[in-house]
Amino acid sequence: MISKQSLIRLHQTREKTSFLLLLYGDLNYDGRAQRMVEILRGIGDVTIVEVAVQGMEHREWTEDIRRIRIQVPKQVGRLARYLHSWSASLRVALQVRPSAVVAENFVVSFPGWLSAKLCGSVQRYDADDLIIPDTELTMTKRDLFWYKLQQWTIRRAHLVIAANEERARFMAEHYQLKQVPTIMRNIPARNGRGPEDCNMVKRFLMPARCSVDEVFVIYQKDALLMHGIGRFVEAMRYLPSNFRLVVAGDGPDLNRLKEQSKALEQNGRFASLGRVPHRLLPAIIRLADVGITTHPFKGLNNNIYCSPNKIFGYAHAGLPVVATDQPPLRKWIERYGIGGLVREYDSPEQVARMIQQVVENKSKYAKALLRFLEGNRWENKTERVHKAIDCILTESRRAT
């Protein structure tokens, strides 16, 4: 339920442009949503409705952002969570009456559209996920439901945001959109490390180096074996004993991954940090030597047309990358020379050779990483999104 204090704060909104951002998830762990909030803060007031399981950490950002957390019990099923979050989102929207509603993922695309409709607001949809029928994969009933719902809302949104050029073109063609979606890549802003972050990193038991020649290989993502992380675990067996694999993230396959890595863990060559708040990831990544980005080679959503922010996080920390060769990743790595690529059918032994090759040439990647970051500055990307939002708000005011 929404507390009285939250509703009182909603009524205290200053009379200027206001945004309601709907997020099915926890803002602390969603880097893309955090970057969207930063853009919206530069234009007006921001109210966030987010869904979190009871017991999760709650950390306020700043006083000028109103966060309303919809707490759902752990034992509640998915459908109940969806309906609960949708109902809460609508109640908050009717209280806030925002200038614009921003649906931050596909789960809240429909309540985002409905909230905007009821409030006479501009609707903006950030399509971070690409849910489109794929000839290689059969859609589940769940995926088909979300696809139909996204199809309904995306054609009615005043502004659609896509994570990269490939997705934007594909969405425009598939949904027959009048305009190609505006692009906002998953680029994290450069983040420093403060004393508080250093203390928090110790809490996550980041392994200490046993020797100066020890090499940390880090994988920052949910532990899903379908993404191919198992192949990198197997590759560790072909690497020298001073190589260690660190996994920063949890996920449904974490226990299976730990079981697969038991022998490595017993020898001090594997460590799992669990789920790490997004703000602490830069401090943890800086302690590594090379970063891993791996995606499946089937399925459009987050796979073939992936747009991971991890590659930018690694670059900010000065880490070269070993990545699977999906088109967007191949384009970045080959254009800027910031690491090595792993093909779909490369064996664990071949993956190990690529990791070792990148590590042995780590010093040569420093200038390439700087060129990559300069060519993909977050500030440049936000300006485009900022202008697009300003444009639709101006058009909306003229219409009224």
Secondary structure by P-SEA (a helix, b strand, c coil): cccaaaaaaaaaccccbbbbbbbcccccccaaaaaaaaaaaacbbbbbbbbbccccbbbbccccbbbbbbcccccccaaaaaaaaaaaaaaaaaaacccbbbbccccaaaaaaaaaaaacbbbbbbccccccccccccccaaaaaaaaaaaaccccccbbbbccaaaaaaaaaaacccccccccccccccccccaaaaaaaaaacccccccccbbbbbbbccccccccaaaaaaacccccccbbbbbcccccaaaaaaaaaaaaaaaccccccccccccaaaaaaaaccbbbbbbbccccccccccccaaaaaaaaabbbbbccccaaaaaaaaaccccccccccccaaaaaaaaaaaaaacccaaaaaaaaaaaccaaaaaaaaaaaaaaaaaaaaaac
